[in-house]
Amino acid sequence: MEPFDPAELPELLKLYYRRLFPYAQYYRWLNYGGVVKNYFQHREFSFTLKDDIYIRYQSFNNQSDLEKEMQKMNPYKIDIGAVYSHRGNGSAVTWLCRPNQHNTVKLGAFQAQEKELVFDIDMTDYDDVRRCCSSADICSKCWTLMTMAIRIIDRALKEDFGFKHRLWVYSGRRGVHCWVCDESVRKLSSAVRSGIVEYLSLVKGGQDVKKKVHLSENVHPFVRKSISIIKKYFEGYALVGQDILENKESWDKILALVPETMHNDLQQNFQKHHSSLQRWEYLKKAASQCPSNIKNEKCGPWLEWEIMLQYCFPRLDINVSKGINHLLKSPFSVHPKTGRISVPIDLQKVDQFDPFAVPTISSICHELDAIFTSEAEKEENQAESDIKHRTRDYKKTSLAPYVKVFEQFLENLDKSRKGELLKKSDLQKDF
């Protein structure tokens, strides 16, 4: 992949926003077929500019206005907010001081009315259980955490809640986002969103809490299905890749999660075995044989499951999901530190997704330069508008397959919307 030089970012962004950003598909998504009047016009966009200048509460009339402003302002980061009761005019401080309709709308009348249900999963929240990296760093070993998170959360959203339109996006650096876009979901209250994210949360407690997962005797079907997903990855990820029982320092963290009555036996026998795989098998055997009357302690499979969940279960940023007015980084943004594009993830190929193979702004801009250098002679006599160029330029770069994933998501949204319209039409007929 083309190396990224942050010093080149301003010029690269100019080319990206002028020739490569998929505006048509982007507008098609956030306009939702234009079924609800002013839906796009009341949407909040936030731009982070060079030198960390932060502008919130911007709104745009249409795709053309959005394009012009992005090309003019050259944002380093784009965030998407809620659909508000009224339009904002953009402010680096607050839009309530000087809204567009300040003569007709009272202060406090501005309310976030609708927004996609969103989830934010950040690798830094796993720092207490991953051994290969920490902070903003990621590698192929720990990326499996994101793969498991997508599989666990997406299955629940689809099967447990019946949500159809789920867009998963790579953040561009160390995590993933999910946008649930069903019409009914966009109207959910903060209370209902909180309930959903609570249902999807198992790992609880801050840095001072050692044991963060506690299962009841009757394990909920959601938890059982999550465990079955984790089991497919656990050996390769935790026991081989992370080597979580490699030495005394690492296995002491595991011992902190098991009943104290098992500590001496495990300490002695872990020393007799020579790999995490062998030590894990012994731990499972010991758990199956420990007394079942230990107060407030789990043995048998419960103990094994609690450890697996603590090390592998998704860790959601609850505040991002429950607040309707919370911002989330936009798909197709550029991460200013890595240069990687925030691209949609194909749910059919989650296991094959490689964050290090994601195109950077450097790579796609240089791909475009190379293409147009070779085609210069062919096109020098042709008068083509910037718009005609732009609608096809991304297709000539490694961004194309990711836009295709996005387009398939939009197709499914359109089909669902047309189906609902037909259903309403049939219900209104007189027979």
KAMO-V326476 format. One record per residue. BURIAL is I if it has 16 or more other ideal C-beta (glycine too) atoms within 10 Angstrom, else O. Layout:
<<BURIAL> <BURIAL>>
This chain:
<<O> <O> <O> <I> <O> <O> <O> <O> <I> <O> <O> <I> <I> <O> <I> <I> <I> <I> <I> <I> <I> <I> <I> <I> <I> <I> <I> <I> <I> <I> <I> <I> <O> <O> <O> <O> <O> <O> <I> <I> <I> <I> <I> <I> <I> <I> <I> <I> <O> <O> <O> <O> <O> <O> <I> <I> <I> <I> <I> <I> <O> <O> <I> <O> <O> <I> <I> <O> <I> <I> <I> <O> <I> <I> <I> <I> <I> <I> <I> <I> <I> <I> <I> <I> <O> <I> <I> <I> <O> <I> <I> <O> <O> <O> <I> <O> <O> <O> <I> <O> <O> <O> <O> <O> <O> <O> <O> <O> <O> <I> <O> <I> <I> <I> <I> <I> <I> <I> <I> <I> <I> <I> <I> <O> <I> <I> <O> <I> <I> <I> <I> <O> <I> <O> <O> <O> <O> <I> <O> <O> <I> <I> <I> <I> <I> <I> <I> <I> <I> <I> <I> <I> <I> <I> <O> <I> <I> <O> <O> <O> <O> <O> <I> <I> <I> <I> <I> <I> <I> <I> <I> <I> <I> <I> <I> <I> <I> <I> <I> <I> <I> <I> <I> <O> <I> <I> <O> <I> <O> <O> <O> <O> <I> <I> <O> <I> <I> <O> <O> <I> <O> <I> <I> <O> <O> <O> <O> <O> <O> <O> <O> <I> <I> <O> <I> <O> <O> <O> <O> <O> <O> <I> <I> <O> <O> <I> <I> <O> <I> <I> <O> <O> <I> <I> <O> <O> <I> <I> <I> <O> <I> <I> <I> <I> <I> <O> <O> <O> <O> <O> <I> <O> <I> <I> <I> <O> <I> <I> <I> <O> <O> <I> <O> <O> <O> <I> <O> <O> <O> <I> <O> <O> <O> <O> <O> <I> <O> <O> <I> <I> <O> <I> <I> <O> <O> <I> <I> <O> <O> <I> <O> <O> <O> <O> <O> <O> <I> <I> <I> <O> <O> <I> <I> <I> <I> <I> <I> <I> <I> <I> <I> <I> <I> <I> <I> <I> <I> <I> <O> <I> <I> <I> <I> <I> <O> <I> <I> <I> <I> <I> <I> <I> <I> <I> <I> <I> <O> <I> <I> <I> <I> <I> <I> <I> <I> <I> <I> <O> <O> <I> <O> <O> <I> <O> <I> <O> <O> <I> <I> <I> <I> <I> <I> <I> <I> <O> <I> <I> <O> <O> <O> <O> <O> <O> <O> <O> <O> <O> <O> <O> <O> <O> <O> <O> <O> <O> <O> <O> <O> <I> <O> <O> <I> <I> <O> <I> <I> <I> <I> <O> <O> <I> <I> <O> <I> <I> <I> <O> <I> <I> <O> <O> <I> <O> <O> <O> <O> <O> <O> <O> <O> <O> <O> <O> <O> <O> <O> <O> <O> <O> <O>>
